Structures are given as structure tokens and as C-alpha cells.
Amino acid sequence: MMTDSLLIVFAKAPAPGRVKTRLAAEFGEDRAAEIYRALAEAAWSTCRTAQAALPCALWLYADAAGAEAAMDAWLPGADAVLPQPTGDLGARIAEAFRLGFAAGFRRVAIVGTDVPGLRIELFRSAFLGSAEGHAALGPAADGGFYLLALGAEQTGLFRGLPWSAPDTGAALRARGVALGLAWTELETLRDIDTPADWAWFRGTSSGAAMAARLGA
């Protein structure tokens, strides 16, 4: 595929007990895994559409070494399926960006799989916003972020940040400002981590349809 843009998707195998632990505390591990599977499949479908429409290359990062074949069978169509790097989330994100730029891409975006509301327009805006060495951020309603795009490798951007915390996004912005990055802010979206998040999503048309399919 001839493109200078790369979309990287971080995903976990939808195994009970390994995903959505806060949902599992109320709904049970099996149901939480079913919810995660449905969210990830919906997100992946949007990413596959973006792969062809923008176009962009699409890499899938599995959450564990040795899971690549199973993840490729579950979420097919990636240009590459790789194991996530080791270390904390910051180290894994930093290494994924490094590998993307080392492969020759000029704009690299990373997105997760538990955020309903992903649209091709968001990916297009992310790649436009990260041109010429800049950055684009998709803020999450809980204070984190669901998407980050960079137009150049940024050594040190992720080191020492508070991960999975209400101030993760603010800390990332502050670090970016300190590094001289120009930021494009995308639409704020809500990821699905807690029973309250799921209750909110069930109140939307797409969430109601997903819940009906799952019997949840």
C-alpha cells in the first residue's frame, strides 16, 4: 500500500478475566469479555474502512507474544500483526511509534479498541493534524486519551507519565508543550470501562443495538 500514514491498533484477546475487569466485577468475566469483543470488532471494522478510504497502512498489536495468529484470525486484514512491546503502557506506545517511523511512515496514529464513536473523519483529522512533525490527540472523557497521532518520533514524550489516571491526558499535553509540539484536539469520546460507561452506551442507538445482540 502506497501511503505515508500508519494506523496502529492496540488490542487484547477477549479472554474472560483478562479484559474489562471493572465491568467483570458487576457483570461477570464472561459477559465482560463478550462486551469487549463486540466493542473491539466494531472499532476494527471502522479501522479497516479507514485503511482503504484514507488510505493508511494498518498494524495490529496483540497484547502478548505468541497471540499474533489468533488475533489475525479474529481481527483479519491488518498489513502486519505484531506483539506489543514490553514495559508499561508508555514504553509500549513509544516503541510502537518508533517502529512505525523506522518503517518509513511520516504520520503514525495509535488507537485502542474500547471506544464507540470512532469514525473515519477522526482518523483523517488526526493524520492532518500530525503533519509536519505536529501531534493530534483524541481525548477520552475520563481524562485519558483514545487516539494519539504524531508526525515525528518524540523521544521522552511518554516517559514517567501517570497512566490510567484522570490526569493522563493533561500530563501528556503538558509534556508535549514542553517539547514544543503543536497540538490538534479531536472530539472527546467516552471509552467503556465501568458499569456506568456501559449504561451510558446502552442509551445510544448503537449501544442499544449492541446490547440487544449480546443480551446485555
MODA-V888076 format. One record per backbone hydrogen bond with DSSP energy under -0.5 kcal/mol. NH is the residue of the N-H (numbers start at 1). CO is the residue of the C=O. Records with the same first field share a line. If there is no record, write none. Layout:
BEGIN
NH = CO, CO
END
This chain:
BEGIN
3 = 1
6 = 107
7 = 57
8 = 6, 109
9 = 59
10 = 8, 111
11 = 9, 61
15 = 13
18 = 15
19 = 15
24 = 20
25 = 21
26 = 23
27 = 23
28 = 24
32 = 28
33 = 29
34 = 30
35 = 31
36 = 32
37 = 33
38 = 34
39 = 35
40 = 36
41 = 37
42 = 38
43 = 39
44 = 40
45 = 41
46 = 42
47 = 43
48 = 44
49 = 45
50 = 46
51 = 47
52 = 48
53 = 49
54 = 50
56 = 51
57 = 5
59 = 7
60 = 80
61 = 9, 59
62 = 60, 82
67 = 64
71 = 67
72 = 68
73 = 69
74 = 70
75 = 71
76 = 74
79 = 58
80 = 58
82 = 60
84 = 62
92 = 88
93 = 89
94 = 90
95 = 91
96 = 92
97 = 93
98 = 94
99 = 95
100 = 96
101 = 97
102 = 98
103 = 99
104 = 101
105 = 100
106 = 4
107 = 4
108 = 150
109 = 6
110 = 148
111 = 8
112 = 146
116 = 114
118 = 115
122 = 119
123 = 119
124 = 120
125 = 121
126 = 122
127 = 123
128 = 124
129 = 125
130 = 126
131 = 128
133 = 130
134 = 131
135 = 182
136 = 149
137 = 184
138 = 147
139 = 137
140 = 144
141 = 189
143 = 140
146 = 138
147 = 138
148 = 110
149 = 136
150 = 108
151 = 134
155 = 153
157 = 154
161 = 158
163 = 161
165 = 162
168 = 165
169 = 143
171 = 167
172 = 168
173 = 169
174 = 170
175 = 171
176 = 172
177 = 173
178 = 174
179 = 175
180 = 177
181 = 176
184 = 135
185 = 183
186 = 137, 184
189 = 139
191 = 189
192 = 114
193 = 191
198 = 194
199 = 195
200 = 196
201 = 197
202 = 198
203 = 199, 200
204 = 201
208 = 204
209 = 205
210 = 206
211 = 207
212 = 208
213 = 209
214 = 210
215 = 211
216 = 211
END
